[in-house]
Amino acid sequence: MDERYVDPATGEVLRQETIFLRSDQTFKVFRKGGGRRIKFVKFRTSHRVKRLIASMPNDELVFFFRIALYATEGFNYLMGDNERGRRGVPLAAADFAKIAKCSVSTARRHLKNLADKTMIKLTETRDSQKVWAINPLYAINGKEPAPELLQLFSQEIKESGERVDGE
């Protein structure tokens, strides 16, 4: 049963909720609307993904998790945000190096290794810009992948036998 209260200072309606958490769980409150936009990048937890991540060198894994935060919603394109690179412009190796705090040659090596593992792929945006995209089998920004993203990685998704949200 929820009880509702009115804040006398603001007139805002508040509700009291009881939440039971296990000792290994945490709880965070998100306020709807207002403030900075929150990016939710979901990392997949299938057995295949867990095995691949467990076998990756730590520096490559850190690189992947850092660049994944720059994925655009639905498309998983790695684009600038005006802090690193220009907003809406595909990130370059130098941008990835700054994000991951490594040299440009190391960033290029990691990009190649991730591409070899089909975790990312170089493609083109609708306006013909070359851009790296993250495979939705590993991570997705947004509620579901865009049809273009599913098409880009269709072979990998089919071979994996896994279902990706939005299919």
C-alpha positions, 0 to 999 in steps of 0.5 A, spaced: 500 500 500 502 506 497 501 512 502 501 519 499 503 526 502 503 533 499 510 537 500 507 543 503 513 548 501 512 545 493 505 542 493 509 536 490 505 529 491 510 524 494 509 517 495 512 512 500 514 506 498 518 500 501 523 496 497 526 490 500 534 489 498 538 483 499 545 485 501 548 484 494 543 489 491 543 497 491 538 502 489 538 508 485 533 513 484 532 516 477 528 523 476 523 523 470 525 529 465 529 535 467 537 534 468 542 531 464 540 526 459 542 519 462 545 514 457 543 507 458 548 502 455 546 495 456 551 489 456 549 482 454 550 477 459 549 471 454 554 465 456 557 466 449 559 474 451 561 472 458 566 467 455 569 472 450 569 477 455 573 473 460 578 471 455 579 478 453 586 482 455 584 487 461 586 493 456 582 491 451 576 490 455 577 497 458 577 500 451 571 496 449 567 499 455 569 506 455 568 507 448 561 503 448 558 509 452 559 513 446 554 509 442 548 512 439 541 510 441 538 504 437 544 504 432 550 503 436 554 508 432 560 511 436 559 518 435 562 524 438 558 528 444 562 535 444 566 533 450 570 528 445 569 529 438 564 533 435 556 531 436 554 527 431 560 526 427 564 519 428 569 518 432 576 517 430 582 513 432 585 519 436 578 520 439 578 513 441 585 514 444 583 520 448 577 516 451 581 510 453 587 514 455 592 510 450 596 512 444 593 512 437 596 506 435 594 502 441 587 505 440 587 502 432 590 495 435 584 495 439 579 497 434 582 492 429 582 486 435 574 488 437 573 488 429 576 481 428 572 478 434 566 482 431 564 486 437 564 492 432 564 493 425 566 499 420 560 501 416 557 508 413 551 512 416 545 514 412 549 521 410 555 516 408 560 518 413 564 512 416 563 510 423 564 504 428 558 500 430 557 496 436 554 489 435 548 488 439 550 481 441 555 485 446 551 491 447 546 496 446 544 503 447 536 504 447 530 500 448 531 496 442 536 496 436 535 499 429 533 495 423 539 498 420 544 495 426 540 488 426 542 488 418 549 490 419 550 484 424 545 479 421 550 474 419 553 474 426 546 474 430 544 468 425 551 464 427 550 466 434 543 463 434 541 468 440 535 473 440 536 480 440 531 485 442 527 488 437 528 482 432 
